[in-house]
Amino acid sequence: METSRRKVFEDFLGFLVFSLVCGIVMVAGVLCLGVGVLASLPVVIAAQAYGYEDLFGESVTVKSVEPQPAAA
């Protein structure tokens, strides 16, 4: 937590602007009768993952889960 706090406070204004833009994108998605959330949510999540990778220099990976065969 301390490392995260230090990284954010190094560029607090940039982090604040990024958070506000993400919030505005989500509000715009909700204002489009909720359907816009289907487009804005993946965009915001991808932007946050890219921001994390840029800030900490670590890749964000998603592990795939193989489906288990059904028990007979």
C-alpha positions in Angstrom: 0.0 0.0 0.0 2.8 2.4 0.8 4.5 1.8 -2.6 1.2 2.4 -4.3 0.7 5.7 -2.4 4.1 6.9 -3.2 3.7 6.2 -6.9 0.4 8.0 -7.1 1.7 11.0 -5.2 4.7 11.3 -7.6 2.2 12.4 -10.3 -0.9 13.3 -8.3 -2.3 15.8 -10.8 -2.0 13.3 -13.6 -3.7 10.6 -11.6 -6.5 13.0 -10.6 -7.1 14.0 -14.2 -7.0 10.4 -15.3 -9.6 9.5 -12.6 -11.9 12.3 -13.6 -11.7 11.4 -17.3 -12.6 7.8 -16.4 -15.5 9.0 -14.3 -16.8 11.2 -17.1 -16.6 8.3 -19.6 -18.6 6.1 -17.3 -21.2 8.9 -16.7 -21.5 9.4 -20.4 -22.1 5.6 -20.7 -24.8 5.7 -18.1 -26.5 8.7 -19.8 -26.8 6.7 -23.0 -29.6 4.8 -21.3 -27.2 2.4 -19.7 -26.3 0.8 -23.1 -23.2 3.0 -23.3 -21.8 1.2 -20.2 -21.3 -1.9 -22.4 -18.8 0.2 -24.4 -17.4 2.5 -21.7 -16.7 -0.1 -19.0 -14.2 -2.1 -21.1 -12.6 1.1 -22.2 -12.1 2.3 -18.6 -10.9 -1.1 -17.4 -8.4 -1.2 -20.3 -7.2 2.3 -19.6 -6.7 1.5 -15.9 -4.8 -1.7 -16.7 -2.6 0.3 -19.1 -2.1 2.9 -16.5 -1.1 0.3 -13.9 1.4 -1.2 -16.3 2.8 2.2 -17.1 3.1 3.2 -13.5 4.6 0.0 -12.1 6.2 -1.5 -15.2 4.4 -4.8 -14.7 2.2 -6.6 -17.2 -1.4 -7.3 -16.3 -2.2 -10.8 -17.3 -5.4 -12.8 -17.1 -5.1 -16.5 -16.5 -7.4 -18.6 -18.6 -9.3 -21.4 -16.8 -9.8 -24.6 -18.7 -13.3 -26.0 -18.5 -13.5 -29.2 -16.4 -15.2 -32.2 -17.9 -18.7 -32.9 -16.5 -18.9 -35.6 -14.0 -21.1 -38.5 -15.1 
